[in-house]
Amino acid sequence: MTQEVMHKDLVEFVARRLLSEIEDHGGVDEFCEKLQSFPEQYLTDLAIGAIDCISLGGCLSPRVVYK
């Protein structure tokens, strides 16, 4: 069942998650270097992290099916 999530709350939650992902890659400066070298890979990593983060809140169900 889809749960309602306030837009502001979702934005803050995802932003914290993405910042955490960036920190896991060595911080903003190192992440930016990696992003310049391998943009598709690192943007994909951020997208996966954001989608996983949103999915944990239950607000994508049943619209997104993971296969």
N, C-alpha and C positions, 0 to 999 in steps of 0.2 A: 504494500500500500504506500502511496506517495505521501510524504510528510511535508508540510509547509515549512519553509525556511525563509526568514527575512533576508532580502537582498543584501543589506548592509552586513548582517551577521555572516552570510556566506562569503562575501568578499573578504572580510577580515580573516575568517577561518582559512580560506584558500591562500591568502597573502602570507599568513604565518607559515603555512605548509611549504609554500614555494621558497620563502626565505630559508627555512630549515633545509630544504633540498640544496639550495645554493651553498649554505654553510657546509653541508656534507661533501660538497665538491671542492672545498678549500677556501671558501669565502668569495666575496663579490669579485675581487680582482682576478683571482685564479679562474673562477667560473667564466668571467668575460673572455679571458684568454682561450679557454677551452671552447667557448661558444663561437669565437671567431674561427677557430681551427676546424671544428666539427659542428656547425650550426644545426644541422638536421638532427643529429644524435642528441644534443643537449636540449634543444627545444622539445623533442619528443619525450625526453626524460621529464621535463617540467610538465608537459601536457599529461603524461601518465600520472604523475604525482597529483596534479590538480583534479583529474577525474577520479582517482582513487579516493582522494580526500572528500570530494563531493559525494561520492557513492557511499562512503561510510556514514554520512548523515542521512541516508535513505531517501534523499530528495530526487534521485534519478530514477528510482524504481517506479513503475515497471517500464519506463521509457527506454532504458538502455539494457541490452542483453549482452552479457559477457560470454564469449565462446572461445 
